[in-house]
Amino acid sequence: MSLHLRAALCQEADHLTDIKCRAKATLGHDAVFMEEFRKSNTITPVHIASQLHIVADIEGQIVGFAVFRFEESILWIDDLCVDPDQNKKAVSSALIERLSDFARQYGCLSLQVEANATIESLFTRNGFQTFDHVPSKAAGRYVALMRRDGLQNVLPVRVAELKIKQRSWDFSRENRHKIEAHWRTACEKKPALFNGDVYQLYDWTIEGGLFRGVLSKIGFADFLAWRDWGYPDRTVNNLFGTAVIRSTDGTLIFGRMASQTANAGKIYPPGGSLDNNDIIEEDKLDIFGSIGRELKEETGLDARKARIFGIYAVFDGARIALALCLDFKKSAAELQNVINHHIGEQIEPELSGVVQISSPQDIDRNKMPSYAVAIAEKLFSASPQAADM
C-alpha cells in the first residue's frame, strides 16, 4: 500500500483531533488528563483554513499529519502526529521529507522544531540535531530546540515524467481584471510580448532521481502577473528547463536577455517555459525536448552534439529549474563566436549577448536569478568526476 501526502481538508478536522488524542493516550495518561487534553488541542476547520496542514493517507485513510509555518528562512514544524495503529517511523519520515521538499521549494535553510523527550529521538533519526533547550508549557520542564540543516536546493535528477491535467486556477479567476490591466501595461512597455499558452506545475515529487510533475495550461498574461506580483499563490510552481553550456576549458556560457524580452538584462542559461510545442502523447510534456528547442532558438547550438554531464533540479522559491548540463567540444571563445553569429542573424533575438563564467568570482548575483547562481556554484564546487554522469 502506498502512502499519499496532500493538503488537509477542513472537513477532516475531527479526524486529525482523534489521531492527536489517540497518539497522546499511548503515553499512559488517565481519562481526566485526556479529557482536558482534547479540550485544549481540538483541531477545527478554522485551524486548517488558517494554518498549513499536510496529511498522510493510505488508500483514503488518514494515518498522520503535520502542521507547519514559514518564518524567514526557516520552516517550523508546529505539530507532527501519527496514528498509533500505523508504522510511526515510516509515516513520520515521509511527512518530514515532504516538509523538507517544501522548505527547499521556498528557499528555507533549515527545518526546526520544539521536541519534548517523547519525540526527540524520532527527529534525531531523521537528521535533526539539538542546538538549545527552552522552557516547556509544562512548569519546570524544558523541550529541545532541534534543526535539520543542509537542505539542498540543487538535487540530481535522472528522469522527468511530466503529465498534463487541466484544472481551474483560483488566482487567475479572482484577479481577472487586474491581470488584464497588468498585461496591457506590460505590452505598452514591450510590444513583442505574446499571450500564448504556458504550463504551470501544481503537484510534484522527487525520489531516487525521478522527478514527477503534474501541470496545467495557463495564459502567459496570468503567469506574468503572478511572477511580477511576487508569486502570491504558493500552491503552484514555475517549472522550466534550462541548458547549462560548458566549454572544453570548463567555462560556463550564459546568455544576457535582450531588451524586448520580459527578463531584459538578466543573465542565465538558455531556456524557457513549457508550452504547447512540448506536448507529446497528448497528455505529457517533454522538458528535455523543450530545453533542446530553446537552446537551438536562442544560441544556434545543437544539444545532440553535446555530452550530458549532469541533470539537476534547482529549487528557487516558487521556481523549479530542470538544468540539463551540456559539454560542447569547443572553447569558450568558439562558443561565444557561434552564439554571437546566431544572434546577429535574427531579427528579434532573445539574447543580446553572451557572458562567460570561468570561476565563482564571475558570478554576478545582481543580474543572475538565484537558480542560475545556485547551478553555477554547484558545478564549480563539484569535481569533474562528481559532475559527470
Phi, psi and omega in degrees: 000133183267151180263128181246133179249134183204173176288145177286151177256148183301324182288356179265009184302314181297322180295319179294320177299318180297317178298316182297317182289320179293325177294320179293323182295336180293347179276002173092017180288150181279175186296323180296314179299316184292328177296317178291323179298316180298318181300319185271352182235019179293130177266129183248165174303328178295320177301314183294323181289331187256349179236162180273116179237138166235149179238153171251128177228154176238113180053043177087353180262123180288128182240358178179166179203163177221147176241135185211168179207160177256133178223101186056241183261022183237137167261115180267131173267111182272337179198146175210117184229143179232137176306125183297344178276357183253174177285100186299319183297314183292315183292315181296321179296319179297318178296317181295320179293324177293322177295325176297321176299315178300317182299315177298317183302322183258016173075022179284150180267340182201161166260141177223154183205148168265117187240127174279178187298333184284337182241001182300320182293328179298315180288327176299318178297336181258026170087010178273150176233142178281130179238355178189171173229141180229157180300139177276167173296332176281127185303135176081005181242160179233153174240155180276135168270119185236151177216157176237108183266186173068030177293118183281130174260004174231111184240140179292144180229141175257316187222146174235126177242112185241126180244150176260126174219104188292142175208162176280153182242115183303319182302317181293316182292317185285340183243026188306311184292320179295321179296317180297320178293320179296321180294318179299318179295318180297320181289330176296323180280324182224086184300341182284351180298145183228129183272068178271179179279136170228168184243135186244136183275131177232358174205136181201157172217156172222123184207127178059033180083000179260118176261118176247137180215153175239129186232157179230148182280133174224167175278150180297330177298319176297314180300316184296319178296314178302317180292311185293335180269014174084028178054058184296331177264106182267014175275354181232165181226154170265102177264130179211162178256152180213144182254118179263111184270130176234135181272175181296336179264012175085009178278137174271140181247110177251162179254152172255124186290142183287162188295332183275357181273167180290344182240038186309131176086346180287152182242121178195170180293153178302144180168186179178175181291155175284135179222190186296338177293344185261006181283133172228147177053037173069314186236022179231155179240138181256095185287330179286327171296322177298318179299314179298319179294314180296321179299315181295316182295319187275326189239342186083358180277148181253114182300334182291343180265006180249165175256128178285122178246008176171150171228131184224146167264126182245119184262124184219082183061237180280355181260141171231118178257132169261110187260119175263115186265124190236126173267122175254146181275054177218153176287168179299319180296320179294317178297318179298319179297317180298314183291317179297322177297317179296317179299318182295337181272352183265146178286314178230077181292149177284333180255145174261347180176187185240144176239125177269132178237102185258352179199165178303334180292342180273355182287120181262097184289345178280329184249349180258130175297160187301322181295324179291321175298315184297316182289324178296315179297321179298315184288325178286335180276340182272143173289157178306322181292322182289326183282325185291150178254000000 
